[in-house]
Amino acid sequence: MAERRIAVFGAGYIGLVTGACLAELGHRVTLRDISPERVRILRAGDVPIHEPGLGDMIARNKERLSFTLDLTEALTGTEVAYVCVDTPPSASGDADLTRVWEVIRSLATADDLRAVVMKSTVPVGTGARARALLNEIGLSHVGYVSNPEFTAEGRAVTDFMAPDRIVIGQDDEAAGALVADLHTGISAPVATMDVKSAEMVKLASNALLATKISFANEIATLCENTGADVTEVLGAVGMDHRLGAHFLRPGIGWGGSCFPKDSEALRQMASNTGFHPQLLTAVINVNNIQKRRAVQHLKDELGDLAGKSVALLGMAFKPGTDDMREAPSTVLAGRLLAEGAHVRSWDPLARPAAGQPWDSVTRFPTPAQALTGADAAVIVTEWPELAEVDWAQAHDVMRTPVIFDGRNLLDPARLRNIGFRYTSVGRP
């Protein structure tokens, strides 16, 4: 495999992982970002996000990786440009592609460019607009490829280097073959298709995973209402080879950078075509309700929450990351504050944005400190540290021994034997 010169636009989560992994595969990569602070941090050898293995990979490939604010530096000699910028929801609910178009327009002076690769999650049909824009700025000879990412936070490096599949949507075979060649060294099937189909794959994949979680949460509610045990039920359901156990777990709701945004984007895109996706709408609604059911569990145990002190154990949307985007904890904190409760929290990594509700939440360095004097605790994120808490001691320091286990992390019999009033998701 020949070494290629690659420019990655956007040194955020996806861009950093993509750039580092391409360097690991032997390519020379320049990551360009518009944030001076982010570029300064990366040039200093630090990593601005928490992702296992990413810092070591960047350090290991420092001779092949560079970081810049300068467009000319990023484009000099570049054969392949990856678009890895964010596409947040706009006021209408559609994906805001402003930064995507800015990146593509900036490529006009890239004399050696052979392919533009879309890694950002974009609506179906974006490729056609991108193709037209490339033609408009004099890059009709440059191929366009949709190469969606399927990396999960907390294991993104592993997911990139050992994926289930590599999806390539191409507008010409040469560009598709070039991008496939960039992945030489990765053992995975390559699914080659048209650009629109590749764009749909990412949205459909996340929507189906979200559907499994919302389905599990609906079954959990039915189990609570009937006395069945959701752990036993879904454990047996997942043994069916046609269904599988992956993502078939109830909880407090899904969050993060992908599921909420992509599900809403797919629903909005469907609505724009005159189609109302009833199943997807129900999946989103179930998730929105699930995030709030924890508050009702606490009210069932404590009554009026005004003046009560509630400890949220876990803030990040899942363990192994510091990401707070669409985290269920933010919804819980906001609802509890609206009920008049005093909210305290613990998380080993989370970095919540300034502002409400987190400005009104007291954060503690250990679970034990967060629990001291609390009327109730909610397990929001299944951090392994929480399984190791001395819950007998926690019982003694809490004002009221109430726990809602939103991740079914703890053993109900053990907690009840200690003396807790313990409830969880779908378990009697």
Helices and strands as residue ranges (DSSP letters): E 5-9, H 13-24, E 28-32, H 36-43, H 54-60, E 65-68, H 71-75, E 80-83, H 98-106, G 107-109, E 115-118, H 126-136, E 143-146, H 156-161, E 166-170, H 173-182, E 190-193, H 195-226, H 230-237, H 259-272, H 278-302, E 309-313, H 328-338, E 342-346, G 358-360, E 362-363, H 367-371, E 376-379, H 384-387, H 391-397, E 402-405, H 412-418, E 421-424
